[in-house]
Amino acid sequence: MKVLLVDDDSVHLLILKKIFEKSNDEVVVARNGREALQYLEFDASFHVILTDIMMPVMDGVEFLAHLKESPRTSDIPTIGFTAGDVEFFRAKSKVLFDRLVAKPMDFYDLYHLARFAVERQAG
């Protein structure tokens, strides 16, 4: 599975990257939505995207809007996570995340959500 992790928190990125790499998944890391979009311009072959919502430069809601408007990336399952109010971000987002979960979360739960999203997409 090829995973794009988008978060400005280095500790979260490190933990999630290690969890996915234990299963021999390929992991690409971006520190904000703009950086993630730059990766996707050159390679849109990701199976799933996990993104924080509150980030500098481009937040997860704006990133999702750009992601879903492009035919190359609109079908990639996208899981958002936030320390903020999940319902607020659901209402704020014009496009829905495949899943939106609250922090703190169990990183293994996030891993399993990603696996399930990819399996459902392949379905």
MIKOLLUM-117977 format. One record per residue: residue number from 1; x, y, z of N, C-alpha, C, O in turn; residue in one letter; chain. Coordinates in steps of 0.05 Angstrom, whole numbers. Example, Ala and Ser with C-alpha at 12.3 -4.5 7.8 and 13.67 -1.06 7.14 Angstrom:
2
1/264/-114/156/246/-90/156/264/-66/156/285/-66/169/A/A
2/257/-45/142/273/-21/143/258/1/157/268/23/161/S/A
REM end
This chain:
123
1/17/-23/0/0/0/0/18/25/0/38/26/14/M/A
2/11/44/-16/26/69/-17/10/91/-3/-13/97/-10/K/A
3/23/103/17/9/122/36/22/149/35/47/152/35/V/A
4/5/170/34/15/197/37/6/207/65/-18/209/70/L/A
5/26/214/82/20/224/109/25/254/108/47/263/100/L/A
6/5/270/117/8/299/116/3/309/145/-20/307/155/V/A
7/23/320/157/21/330/185/45/348/190/67/343/180/D/A
8/41/369/206/63/386/214/76/377/240/95/389/249/D/A
9/66/356/252/76/346/278/96/323/272/88/301/263/D/A
10/122/328/277/143/309/270/140/283/285/146/261/275/S/A
11/130/284/310/127/260/326/105/242/314/108/218/311/V/A
12/82/254/307/60/239/294/70/226/268/64/203/263/H/A
13/85/241/252/95/231/227/113/207/232/111/187/218/L/A
14/131/210/251/150/188/257/135/163/265/141/141/255/L/A
15/116/165/284/102/142/294/86/129/271/87/105/267/I/A
16/70/145/257/54/134/235/71/121/213/65/99/203/L/A
17/93/134/206/111/123/186/121/96/194/122/77/178/K/A
18/130/93/219/140/68/229/119/46/229/125/23/222/K/A
19/94/53/236/73/33/237/68/23/208/65/-1/204/I/A
20/66/41/189/61/32/162/84/17/150/81/-3/136/F/A
21/108/26/156/132/12/145/135/-16/156/147/-33/143/E/A
22/125/-21/181/126/-48/192/111/-68/174/118/-91/174/K/A
23/91/-58/160/75/-75/142/85/-73/114/71/-81/95/S/A
24/109/-62/111/122/-59/84/106/-41/66/107/-44/41/N/A
25/92/-22/77/78/-2/61/98/20/53/117/26/68/D/A
26/94/32/30/110/54/21/98/80/32/74/84/30/E/A
27/114/96/45/104/120/58/118/145/48/143/146/46/V/A
28/102/165/41/113/192/33/102/211/54/79/210/61/V/A
29/119/230/63/112/249/84/112/277/73/130/285/58/V/A
30/91/292/79/89/320/73/82/335/98/68/325/116/A/A
31/92/360/101/89/375/126/65/394/125/58/406/145/R/A
32/52/397/102/28/413/99/14/406/73/24/391/57/N/A
33/-10/418/69/-26/411/45/-12/419/19/-14/405/0/G/A
34/1/442/19/14/451/-5/36/432/-14/39/425/-37/R/A
35/52/423/6/74/404/0/62/377/-10/73/365/-28/E/A
36/40/369/2/26/344/-7/17/347/-36/20/328/-51/A/A
37/5/370/-43/-4/374/-71/19/373/-90/16/364/-113/L/A
38/43/383/-82/66/382/-99/74/353/-104/82/346/-127/Q/A
39/73/336/-84/79/308/-88/59/295/-108/66/280/-125/Y/A
40/34/302/-104/12/291/-120/13/300/-149/3/286/-167/L/A
41/25/323/-155/28/332/-182/45/313/-198/40/308/-222/E/A
42/65/302/-185/84/284/-199/77/254/-196/85/238/-212/F/A
43/62/248/-175/55/220/-170/29/218/-155/27/224/-131/D/A
44/8/210/-169/-19/208/-157/-26/179/-152/-50/172/-150/A/A
45/-6/161/-149/-12/133/-147/-15/124/-117/-11/100/-111/S/A
46/-22/142/-100/-26/135/-72/-52/120/-68/-72/125/-81/F/A
47/-51/101/-50/-75/85/-44/-93/98/-22/-117/94/-22/H/A
48/-80/114/-5/-94/128/17/-78/152/26/-53/152/24/V/A
49/-93/172/35/-80/196/46/-90/200/74/-114/199/79/I/A
50/-72/205/93/-79/212/120/-69/240/125/-46/246/121/L/A
51/-87/258/133/-79/286/136/-90/298/162/-113/294/170/T/A
52/-72/314/175/-80/330/197/-98/353/186/-96/359/162/D/A
53/-114/365/202/-130/387/193/-116/414/198/-114/430/180/I/A
54/-107/418/222/-95/444/230/-65/444/225/-50/433/240/M/A
55/-57/456/202/-29/457/194/-24/485/182/-42/499/173/M/A
56/2/494/183/8/519/171/9/517/140/7/494/130/P/A
57/11/539/126/13/541/97/-13/533/84/-26/551/71/V/A
58/-21/508/86/-47/499/75/-58/478/94/-46/457/98/M/A
59/-82/483/105/-93/464/124/-106/441/110/-108/440/85/D/A
60/-115/421/125/-126/397/114/-152/401/99/-157/386/80/G/A
61/-168/420/107/-194/425/94/-189/436/66/-201/427/46/V/A
62/-171/456/64/-164/467/38/-150/447/20/-156/445/-4/E/A
63/-133/431/32/-119/409/18/-139/390/6/-137/382/-18/F/A
64/-159/382/22/-179/363/13/-195/375/-11/-201/360/-30/L/A
65/-202/400/-9/-217/413/-31/-201/411/-57/-213/405/-78/A/A
66/-175/417/-57/-158/415/-81/-156/387/-90/-157/381/-114/H/A
67/-153/369/-71/-150/340/-77/-174/329/-92/-172/315/-112/L/A
68/-198/336/-82/-223/325/-94/-231/338/-119/-248/327/-134/K/A
69/-220/362/-126/-228/374/-151/-212/365/-175/-219/370/-198/E/A
70/-191/350/-170/-174/339/-192/-182/310/-198/-184/294/-180/S/A
71/-188/305/-224/-195/277/-231/-173/257/-225/-179/233/-220/P/A
72/-148/266/-224/-126/247/-218/-125/238/-189/-115/217/-183/R/A
73/-136/255/-171/-134/249/-142/-160/246/-128/-161/240/-104/T/A
74/-182/252/-141/-208/254/-128/-217/227/-116/-233/227/-97/S/A
75/-208/205/-126/-217/179/-116/-199/167/-94/-205/145/-84/D/A
76/-178/181/-87/-160/170/-66/-174/173/-39/-181/196/-31/I/A
77/-178/151/-24/-190/154/2/-174/172/20/-149/170/21/P/A
78/-187/190/34/-174/210/50/-185/210/78/-209/214/82/T/A
79/-167/206/98/-175/206/126/-163/230/139/-138/234/139/I/A
80/-180/246/151/-171/270/166/-170/265/196/-186/249/206/G/A
81/-153/279/210/-153/277/239/-147/305/250/-132/320/238/F/A
82/-159/311/273/-156/337/285/-158/337/315/-172/321/327/T/A
83/-144/355/328/-147/360/356/-170/379/361/-179/383/384/A/A
84/-180/391/340/-202/410/342/-229/396/342/-231/372/346/G/A
85/-250/411/338/-277/402/339/-284/388/312/-286/401/291/D/A
86/-287/362/313/-292/346/289/-317/356/275/-317/359/250/V/A
87/-339/362/289/-364/371/277/-360/398/263/-372/403/242/E/A
88/-345/416/275/-339/442/263/-326/438/236/-334/451/216/F/A
89/-306/420/234/-291/416/209/-308/401/189/-305/405/165/F/A
90/-326/384/198/-345/372/179/-363/393/166/-368/392/142/R/A
91/-372/411/183/-390/433/172/-374/452/155/-385/463/135/A/A
92/-349/458/162/-333/477/147/-324/467/120/-322/482/101/K/A
93/-321/441/118/-310/429/93/-333/426/72/-354/414/78/S/A
94/-328/437/48/-347/434/27/-347/406/15/-367/397/4/K/A
95/-325/392/19/-322/365/10/-317/348/34/-303/357/53/V/A
96/-328/324/35/-326/307/58/-301/289/57/-294/279/36/L/A
97/-289/286/80/-268/266/84/-281/239/83/-304/236/90/F/A
98/-266/218/75/-277/191/77/-281/184/106/-300/170/113/D/A
99/-263/193/123/-266/191/152/-253/215/164/-233/225/154/R/A
100/-264/225/186/-252/247/201/-253/239/230/-274/235/242/L/A
101/-230/238/243/-228/228/270/-215/248/288/-199/265/279/V/A
102/-220/247/314/-210/265/334/-183/255/345/-179/231/349/A/A
103/-165/274/350/-141/268/366/-149/272/395/-167/288/400/K/A
104/-136/260/414/-116/240/410/-129/214/400/-151/207/409/P/A
105/-115/200/383/-125/175/374/-103/154/376/-79/161/379/M/A
106/-111/130/375/-92/108/375/-81/106/347/-96/103/328/D/A
107/-55/108/344/-43/108/317/-49/82/302/-51/81/278/F/A
108/-51/60/317/-58/34/304/-86/35/294/-92/22/273/Y/A
109/-104/48/308/-132/51/298/-132/67/271/-146/59/253/D/A
110/-115/87/270/-113/102/245/-102/85/222/-111/86/199/L/A
111/-82/69/229/-71/49/210/-93/31/199/-96/26/175/Y/A
112/-110/20/217/-131/2/210/-153/16/193/-164/4/175/H/A
113/-159/41/200/-178/56/184/-167/59/155/-183/57/136/L/A
114/-141/65/152/-129/67/126/-131/41/110/-138/41/87/A/A
115/-124/19/123/-126/-7/110/-154/-13/101/-159/-22/78/R/A
116/-174/-8/118/-202/-12/112/-210/5/88/-225/-4/70/F/A
117/-202/30/87/-210/49/66/-198/39/39/-212/40/18/A/A
118/-174/29/39/-162/18/15/-176/-7/6/-181/-10/-18/V/A
119/-181/-25/24/-196/-50/17/-223/-44/6/-232/-57/-13/E/A
120/-237/-25/18/-264/-18/9/-263/-5/-19/-280/-11/-36/R/A
121/-242/11/-24/-239/24/-50/-233/3/-71/-243/5/-94/Q/A
122/-217/-18/-65/-210/-38/-84/-234/-57/-89/-236/-70/-110/A/A
123/-251/-59/-68/-274/-76/-66/-286/-88/-89/-306/-102/-85/G/A
REM end
